[in-house]
C-alpha cells in the first residue's frame, strides 16, 4: 500500500487499519498468526510508531487482534471473531432475546416469556385509564414523573426499609436510561473513574465504556472482593461503584449482609457513590426478603438506586425509577428533560394502578413458583453433564453462571450450540477486556422445563463430541 500523506480527509492510521483488517479477513494473515511489530510496520510505511499503534488499537477494539504482553500481536481465531466482534456485542445480545422458534432453546435471553406477562390485567387497566383521563393523558406531563406514581412507589419501597420523599424519585424510560442519565449528570472534561464487578452486566459495561475509566473488581460468591475494592478506592478518586445486590447479571450471586454493610462504610470513607441496579430482587426462591443497600443509606447521601420493571412485569413497558441524593436529583431531572422531556404518562398511570391494586405482589408470587421450578430442573439436568461446572449456587432470579472444562474449546462449543439451535450468552461480553474465556451465562427466563431438559441433553452431546 502506498500511503499518500497529502490526502488529509482520511487519517493515515485508518488507512493502515483498513489494510490490515482486509488482510486478516482475506486470510493473508491467518488466524492465530503473529503480526509484524509496531516498529516493523512503522519502518515499512515510513511512519511514526504512534500512527501504527492507533491502527492496532482500533483493530483490537473491533476484535481482530489480541495483544500478548512480551510476546507480540496475534490475529484472533475465526470462531472468536464470528461471535465476538466488539461493535456488535450489545445489539446481538439484545437480538437473541427476541428470537422465537419451535426448535430453538433460548438460554441466552433474560426476557421473560410471554406466557408469564400480566397482559390481561394491563389491557383492562389501559382501557380504564383512557376512559378516566381522556385525551389529556396524551399531553406532556412532569419531567420527574407523575405525582401519583412517585407517591405509590414511595409507599411501596417503605416495605423494603427505604424511606425517602417522592421528590427524591425520578421516573425513567427503563433502567438503561437511568444509567445514561447518571453518566450525563457526572459528565466532565476528564473521564469519570468508576468501579464495576468483573464480570458485570454487559448493558451497563457498554454504556460506561464510552466515557469512563473503568476499574474492575473480582466477583466472589458473596459480592465484590473488598480488599481489591479498597485498594482502588485508596488510590483513585472514584465517581461511583456500580453493582447489583441480588441475583446479579451474569453470575446470579447475591451480596452477603456483611459485605453490604462494609460497602456502605467504604463508600462513606472514600467519599464516593454507589449505583445499585435492581432488576429482580423480588424473585427470592426461599421467600426471605432481600435487603437493598439503599435501605442502609439512611440519610440518602451515598446510594443511587435504579429499579427496573422490565424483568418482573414486561420488557416492553419501558418503565423504571431512580432514587438519588437530594443534591443530585435536580440535575438528573434537568438531564432527563434534555434527553426526552418526559416518559409516557399513559404507561405511568397504568403502572400506578397496577401497583396500588396489589397486582405486582400476586404476579411476583407466580413468577417465584415458575422460576424456582425451572431452576431446580436446570440444576438437576446439569449434574449429568461432566464438562460443565455451575460456578455459584443461587437463591433467586433467573441467571446461572457456568464454566466449561478447560479441555473444551469455548468458541467451537458456542458455534456448535448455535448450529444445533441452542442460544447461550458467551461470558466474554461481561468482562472489561472482552477476551475469550470458558464462562457462559445461562438464563431460564424464557425456557420452560421441557425445553430445559431438551436443551441440556443437546449440550451434553455437543460437549462430549467436541
N, C-alpha and C positions, 0 to 999 in steps of 0.2 A: 504494500500500500504506500502510495506517495502522499505524504501529509502536506497539504498546501497551507502554509502558515498565514497566507493572505486572506483566506476565507474565514471571516470573523463571525459569520452568522451561526455556525455550529462550533461549539468549543472543541478543541483538539482532543481532550480526554474522552469525549463522547464518540469521536471517530475511532479512537483506539478501542473503546469498549465495544462498538458495533462490529469491528473486525474480529476481535477475539470471540465475541458471542457467536458470530456466524461460523467461525472455525470449530467451535465446540458443538454447535448444532449440526454441522456437516460431518462431524466425526473426524475432522482433521486433527483435533486434539481429542483423543479418545477418553472415555470415562476413566476416572482414577489416574489419568496420566499427569505427570508433573509439568507445569507451565514454565516458560522461561522466567527468570527472576526480574524484578523491577529494574535492576541495573542493566541487565542484558537488553531488555526492551527499550530502555532509555537510550542506550548506545545505538541500537538498531534504527530507531526513529529520529535520533539526534534531538531528543527532548530531555527535559529535566525529570528527576525521579518523582517529583510531586505530581506531575501530569499523569504518569503511568500509575501511580498509587491511587489517584482519583478514579481511574478506569477500573482498577482492581476492586476498589471499594464498592463501586456500583455493581460489578459482576457478583461480588459476594452478597450484596443486599438482594439481588434478583435471584439468588440461589444457584448460580452457575459454578461457583468455585468455593473451595474451602481452604483457609489458611491454617497451616500446621506450624506452630512456633518452632523455630530451629531446624525445620525440615524443608519447608517450601510451600508453594501454592499448587493445589491439585484440582482437577475437574471432578465435580460431583458425579456420582453414579446416575445413570439414566433413570433408574427406578425412583431414585430420590428426587430428581428433577421433575419427574412426571407428576408427583403429587405434592411437592413441597415448594413450588415456586413462590417466593415470599409475597409478591404483589397480589397473588390470587388467594392466599390462605383465608382471609376474612370472608370474602364473597363465597368461596367454595364451601366453607364450613356452614355458612348460612343456607346455601342451596340444598345441601343434603338433608336438612331438616324439613324440607318441603316435598321431598320425593315420596311418591306413593306407588306401590306396585304389588300385585298379589304375591309375587315370588321374592320380594325384597325384604330382607331382615335389616331393619334400620337401628343399629346400636349407636349411631353417630349423633342422632338428634336429641336435643334437650327439650324439644317442643312437645307438650302433652298431646296425646292422641285425641282426635275429635270426639270420640265416644265418651270422654270424661268432661267435656265442656258443659257448663250450666246454660246451654243455649236457649232452652225453652223459657227459663226464668228471665234471661236478658231480653228475649223477644217481647215478653209481656211488659217488662219494665220500660223498654224503649217506647212502646205504644202508649204506656201510661204517662211517661214524661212528655211526649209530644202533645198528648191531649191536654195535660195540665198547663204546659208552658206556652204552647203555640209557637208562632214564628220567632218570638223574641229569644228563644233558646239558641237560635242560629246567629245572634249578634255577637260582636266581640264582648268578652267578659273579662274580669280582672286577671291581669297577668299572673298574679301569685296563685290563682285558683279560686274556685267558688268557696265562699264562706261556709256553706253547708257541708261540703266535702271535707274541708280542712277541720271544721269543728267535729265532724264524725270521726275522722282519723285521730284527732287529739284524744277523744274519749276512748277509742278502741285501744290505742297504744298504752293507755294508763294501766291496762291489764298486764302489759309487759314490763311495768315499772318505769316507763318513760313519761316524765311529767314536763310538758312544755306548753307554750301558748300556741294557738292556731297561727299566730303571726310569725312563728318560727318555722312554719311549714310552707314549702314550695311544691306545687303540683308540676310534674314534668310529663313529656310525651315519651315515656319509657325510661328505664334506668340508664340506658346508653346516653340519653340526652343529659341526664343528671351528671354523668362523668364529664361530658363535654362542657357543661356549664361551670363545673368546678375548675377545669383547666383554663377556661376563658376568664374566670374570676381571678385566678392566680397568675395570669399571663404577665410576663415581664420581658425585658430585653435579653436576659440570660435564661437559659433553660432551667425550669424547675427541677429540683432534685427530689426524687420520690423513692420509696421502698415498696417492693411487691414480694409476694411469695414466689418461690421457684420450685414447682410450677405455679401458674396463676391463670385466671380467666382470660382467654385469648382475646375476647372483645375489648376488655379493658387494656390489655397489653398493646394491642394495635392502636388504640386511641392514645395511649401515653407515649408511644414511640415517636410520634410526630414532633413533640416539643418538650420532652422531659429527658433528663439524665436519670436512668433507672438503675437502682441498686437491688439486685435480687437476694433474698434470704431463704435458706433451705427450709422446706416444709417437713415437719415431723408429725407423728401420729396425733399430737395434741396441740398443734399450732406451729408458729414460727420457732426456729432456733433462736432463742432470745439472747444468747451470747453473741452470735453474729449480728443480730439486730442492734444491740447496744454498741458494739464496735463501730458500726457505721454511724449511728447517731452521735457518738462521741467525736467523730472525725469530720462529719459533713453537716452542713445546715440543710436539713430535710424539710421540704414543704409539707408533705403528708405521707402517711403509711396507708397503703391500700390493702384491704383484706376482706374476706367473708368469714364470719364467725362459725357458721353452722352449715354442714353438708356442702362444702365449697366445691367449686368447679376448678380443676378436674378431679381432685383426689377423693372427694366425698367426706373429708375429715371434719371434725368439729373441734374448736378450741376448748381446752380444759378451763374450768372456772379460775384456777390458779393463774394460768397464763393470761387470761383476760384481765385480771387484776394487775398483773405485772406490766402488761402492755399499756394500760392507762397510766400507771406510775411512770413508765419510761417516757411516754408522750409528754407528761407534765414536766418531768425532769429536764428534758431536752427541748421543751417549748416547740413542739410540733403537733400536727393534727393527725387524726385517724379518719380514714374514709371507710365506713362499714357498708358493704354491699350485701343486702339481704334479699335473696330471691326465693328461699324455700324453708325458712326456719320453722314454719308451722308443721312441716312434714316429719315429725319425730316418731319413729316406729315404737318407742317404748312409752309414748304418751307423756313423757316428762317435759314440761315446758323449757325451752332454751332461753338462756339469759343473753339478751342483746348487750353488747358492750356500751351501747348508747345509754342503757339504764344505769350504768356505773358513772356516767358523765353527769353528775348531779347538778352542776351549775351551768350546763350547756356551753362548755368552753372548748372541749377537746375533740368531740366526735361529730363528723358529718355523716348522717345516717341516710342511706338510699334504700327505699323499699319498692320493689317491683311487684306488679300483679300478673305479669306475663306467664310465669310458670305455674302459678297456683290458680289462675282463673282461665284466661285465654290470651294467647300471644297477640292477636290482632286488636285487643283492647287498647294497647299502647298507652297505658297509664301507670305512673309511678309517683312517688313523692320523696322529697328530701326534707330532713330536719337539719338546720345549720345554726351555729352560734350566732348570736344577735348581731355581732359586728360584721358578719359576712352576708346575712340574709338579704339586706337591701341591695348589695352589689349583685347577688345572684338574681334577684328579681329584675334588675336593670339588664343584665346579660340575657335573661330569658326573653325580655321584651325585644331586644335587638335580634334575637335568634329566630323566633317565630311568633312573637306578640303574645299568643296565649294557646292553651291546649283546649281541645273541643269541649265546650260547655255541656253539650248533649251527653257525651260519654261520662263527664264528671258527675252530672246529675244522676245518671243511671247507676253509676258506681256507688254514689252516696246512698241511694235507695237500697242497693244490694247489701251494703254493709249494715245499714240501720235496721233492716229487717232480719238480720241474723243468717242470711243465706251463705255467707262466707264460711261460717263455722260448720254448717252441715255439709257444705261442699268439701271442705278440707277433711272432714271425718271420712268421707267417701274416698278421697284420694289416699288417705292414710291406709285404708284397707287394701286398695288396689296395689299401691306401690310396695307395701310390706310383703304382700303375697308374691309379687313379681321378684322382689329382691331375694326372698328365700329360695324361690325356684332357680334363679340365676346362680346363686352361690352353690346350690346342690349340683347343678349341671357342671359348673366349672371345676368342681372337685374331681371330676372324671377326666380332666384334661391335664396331663402331667407337664405340658410345655408352658402352661400359663399360671402365673402366681397372682393372687389377689393381694395387692400391697397393703391395703388397710381394711379393717372391718368397719363398716359404717352403721349408724343407728338412725338414719333418716335420709330424706332427699331421693335422688334417682340417678346418681353417678357413682361408678366404682372405677378404681384405678388399677390397671393390670400391667404385668410385666412379662414379656416373653423370655424364654430361656436364651442364654447368650449364644447358643449354637444355632439359633434360628435367625435368618436374615429378615429384619423387620420390614424392609422395603418390599421384598418379594412376598412376604406374608400379607402385607396390606394390599398389594396388587392382586394377589391370588384370591383374597377375600372379595375384592371388588368384582373380579371375573365371575365369582360364584354368588353374586347378588347379596353380599353381606357388607354393610357400611359400618366402618369403625372410624374413630377420630384419632389420628396419629398424635402421640404425645409431644412431638416436636413443636406444635403450634402453641403450646402452653409455656414454653421456655424462652427466655430472652434471646438466647443465641440461635434459636430455631434449628438446632442441629439434630441429626438423626439419632434416635435412641430406641430402646426396647419397650417403651411405655405406650399404652393406648388408654383412652377413656371409653368406657362402655356405659351407655345410658339405657335405662329401661323405662323412660318416659313414654316412648311410642310403642314399644313391643309388648304384646300380651304373652301369657305363659306358653301357649303352643308355639308361638314364634320364637320365644326364648329357647325352648327345648330344641327346635329345629335348627336355630342359628348356632347354638353351641355344638351340636352334633356336626354341623358343617365345619366349624372352626377346628374341631378335634381332628377331622380328616385332613384338612389343609395343613395344620401344624405338623402332623405326622408324616406328610409326604413332601415337605419342602427339604 
